[in-house]
Amino acid sequence: MVMCYDDSQTSESASPQQKKIRLDPFAELCDCPSISGQPTEDCTASVQQEITNYKSLKVPPASSNPLQFWEKHVTGYPIMSETARRLL
């Protein structure tokens, strides 16, 4: 699933041919099909469950490598670990 956002200006001079479509670089992380382009309830629930589980983890030391942390936790947090790897 790829979500698109319309970056076109709202002025009357902007024609449909001038619209810029920007793809969401993180849309495919939660691979839940949707007709509307919005995440489904199941997709949202899986992300919320990852967040809830993540919040219950012990905080790693500040000196630890975040990429190593996410590599270690990739099976338990697949969406969050992919997001972290892209951002880091």
PyMOL commands that set and color helices and strands:
alter all, ss='L'
color gray80, all
select helices_A, chain A and resi 16-18+27-29+41-55+66-72+78-87
alter helices_A, ss='H'
color red, helices_A
select strands_A, chain A and resi 4-6+21-23
alter strands_A, ss='S'
color yellow, strands_A
deselect
rebuild
show_as cartoon
